[in-house]
Amino acid sequence: MKTVLVATEKPFAKGAVESIKKIITDAGFKFQLLEKYSSKEDLLKAVAEANALIIRSDIVDRDVVAAAPNLEIVVRAGAGYDNIDLSACSERKIVAMNTPGQNANAVAELVFGMLIYKIRNQFDGSTGTELRGKTMGIYGYGYIGRLVAQIAHGFGMEVAAYDPFVDKNLMDKDGVKWIDSVQHLFSSNQYVSLHIPANEQTKKSVGFELLSVMPQGACLINTARKEVIDEDGLLQMFEKRPDFIYVADVAPDNAAIIAEKYAGRFYFTPKKCGAQTHEANNNAGLAAARQIVDFFVKGDKTFQVNKF
């Protein structure tokens, strides 16, 4: 009998866990649960018998892979998968998957929750600004980017996007202006929302060179990964452009410096919470469970993110 382990330092909602368990056990597999573990050793012990692993932001590195001799598949319940060592998995022929789109609406709504909170001066009663008639640039037009575009249209914003992997016809159909370069995206939009993965091409790719060409009243919204930001360039932008605002779902490593020198010009969530809704919790966890069942029963590898 295959054993499926759900290992989450930050647990799924109780109802989601019950639904995940039902999907796994109804398929004839054994369900195991490790929640709120306090050390890596707890995870290393728990994976010893696992054939499949469901995680959230938990780290699956070489140590975890080595401690799981029976592991065949690991699924990250969410879109980003930089917390999985893909090379280590590939060497062992372990399939790594994500669950794209399941958290998309939660993240897209957070973009505007943070943005409105900031441009209305954190609701302190002073005069803020509105979104209607402003321009929104979307960097990365996947599941989340498309939903951000829909919401932005609802606010009466003009929307443009850059994504070299997305066909222009799709953006045209969505009423989104197709942009031919990332530089053009930043230079032509007051607001830019980041929806790119953290990989070798994108890490530290958003720095002063890009930010400095943004129009007056520039605002960068980051619900992606802090690693895509060149933090030295970010500080330079704060220094050179008093009009610049930065809001993010994950605080940069230099957040203390920003707070000390540029008060009132940023907002960072206390803890990454883009996917922290009951709906997203359920969607991602259940999708992960179904993908594991389909992998074992049908050999389905649709959402595989590594190669071997």
VOKOL-853348 format. One record per residue (C-alpha): z, y, x; residue in three letters. Coordinates in steps of 0.1 Angstrom, whole numbers, plus 5000, padded with zeros to 4 digits. Example, Ala and Ser with C-alpha at 12.3 -4.5 7.8 and 13.67 -1.06 7.14 Angstrom:
507849555123ALA/507149895137SER/
END
This chain:
500050005000MET/499050345013LYS/501950595018THR/501450965010VAL/503951205025LEU/504451555012VAL/506051745040ALA/506952105032THR/509452325050GLU/508652575022LYS/508652354991PRO/506252334962PHE/507652424929ALA/509552134913LYS/506952094886GLY/504152084911ALA/506051804931VAL/506351604900GLU/502651634892SER/501651554928ILE/503851244926LYS/502351134894LYS/498751164908ILE/499750964938ILE/501750684921THR/499250654892ASP/496650574918ALA/498850294931GLY/500050464963PHE/503650514976LYS/504950874974PHE/507351014999GLN/508851375001LEU/510251575029LEU/511351925019GLU/513252215036LYS/513452025068TYR/515452205095SER/513752075127SER/510551935140LYS/512351605147GLU/512751555109ASP/508951585105LEU/508251355134LEU/510451085119LYS/509051125084ALA/505351085094VAL/506050755112ALA/504850545082GLU/502550795065ALA/498850715058ASN/498351055043ALA/500051385047LEU/500151695024ILE/501452015040ILE/501552395033ARG/502152615063SER/503752335083ASP/502552275118ILE/500651955125VAL/500251955163ASP/499651675188ARG/503251575186ASP/503051515149VAL/499751325152VAL/501151105180ALA/504251025158ALA/502050915129ALA/500150595141PRO/498950515106ASN/497850865096LEU/494250875082GLU/494151205064ILE/496051535064VAL/495451795037VAL/496552155039ARG/497352275004ALA/495652615008GLY/492652775023ALA/493652845059GLY/494052545082TYR/494852695116ASP/498252525115ASN/496452185120ILE/495452085155ASP/491851975146LEU/491051845180SER/494051615180ALA/493051485145CYS/489451435155SER/490451235186GLU/492350995163ARG/489650995136LYS/492051155112ILE/490351355085VAL/491651705081ALA/491051895048MET/491952215031ASN/491952304993THR/489552604992PRO/489752824962GLY/493052694947GLN/495053004959ASN/492153244956ALA/493253424924ASN/496853474937ALA/495653624969VAL/493053844952ALA/495653984928GLU/498054054957LEU/495354264974VAL/495554514946PHE/499254474940GLY/499954594976MET/497154844976LEU/498255024944ILE/501855014955TYR/500955184988LYS/498455444975ILE/500955554948ARG/503455614976ASN/505455304968GLN/506255454933PHE/508555724947ASP/507355984921GLY/505156184944SER/501456244940THR/499255944950GLY/495555854946THR/493455634923GLU/490955354930LEU/488255454905ARG/485155584922GLY/486355464956LYS/484555214978THR/485854864986MET/484354675015GLY/485054295015ILE/484854125049TYR/484353755040GLY/482753675007TYR/484253334998GLY/486353234969TYR/488953514974ILE/486353774983GLY/484453714951ARG/487553754930LEU/488454074949VAL/485054204940ALA/485554124903GLN/488954294902ILE/487554594922ALA/484754634896HIS/487454634869GLY/489054934886PHE/485755114886GLY/485255084923MET/481955054942GLU/481954714960VAL/480154604992ALA/480554295013ALA/479654145046TYR/479453775052ASP/476753625074PRO/477153285057PHE/476553405022VAL/473153455006ASP/472253814997LYS/471053694962ASN/474653584954LEU/476053924961MET/473254094942ASP/474053864912LYS/477653974914ASP/476754344916GLY/477954364951VAL/476054564978LYS/474954345006TRP/475854485040ILE/473954375072ASP/476754415098SER/480554435101VAL/480254775117GLN/478254905087HIS/480854755063LEU/483654945080PHE/481755275084SER/480755285048SER/483955195029ASN/487255375026GLN/489055055017TYR/488254725036VAL/489854395026SER/489854105051LEU/489153755040HIS/488053585072ILE/489553275089PRO/491353295123ALA/489053125147ASN/487653185182GLU/485053425168GLN/487453635147THR/490753645165LYS/491454005176LYS/488054105163SER/489354385141VAL/490454665164GLY/490055035172PHE/486255015176GLU/485754895140LEU/488655085124LEU/487755415140SER/484455435121VAL/486055415087MET/485755715064PRO/488555965059GLN/491555815039GLY/490855475055ALA/492955175043CYS/492754825057LEU/494154545036ILE/494854215053ASN/495753905033THR/494053675059ALA/495753615092ARG/497553855116LYS/495653695145GLU/492353855134VAL/493854205142ILE/493754345177ASP/497254495176GLU/496754735205ASP/493754865187GLY/495754895155LEU/498355105172LEU/495555325187GLN/494155375152MET/497555475138PHE/497855725167GLU/494355875165LYS/493955875127ARG/496856025107PRO/494955945075ASP/494955565082PHE/496955315061ILE/497454945068TYR/498854705042VAL/499254335050ALA/500554005037ASP/501853925071VAL/503554165095ALA/501954215129PRO/503954135160ASP/504254505167ASN/505654585133ALA/508754735147ALA/506754995167ILE/504655075137ILE/507855125115ALA/509355345142GLU/506355575148LYS/504255565116TYR/506655545087ALA/505055585053GLY/501655465065ARG/501955095061PHE/503354815039TYR/504054455050PHE/505354185028THR/508654055040PRO/507153705041LYS/503653585036LYS/503253544999CYS/499553544990GLY/499753194976ALA/503253224962GLN/502653204925THR/503552914902HIS/499852874894GLU/498652864930ALA/501452634939ASN/500352384913ASN/496652424919ASN/496752374956ALA/499252084956GLY/497551894928LEU/494151954945ALA/495551804977ALA/496851504959ALA/493551444941ARG/491551484974GLN/493751214991ILE/493250974962VAL/489451034962ASP/489350984999PHE/491150644998PHE/489450524966VAL/485950664970LYS/485750765007GLY/485151134995ASP/485351375025LYS/483951685007THR/486551925020PHE/486851795056GLN/487152075081VAL/487051875114ASN/484351675130LYS/484351345148PHE/
END
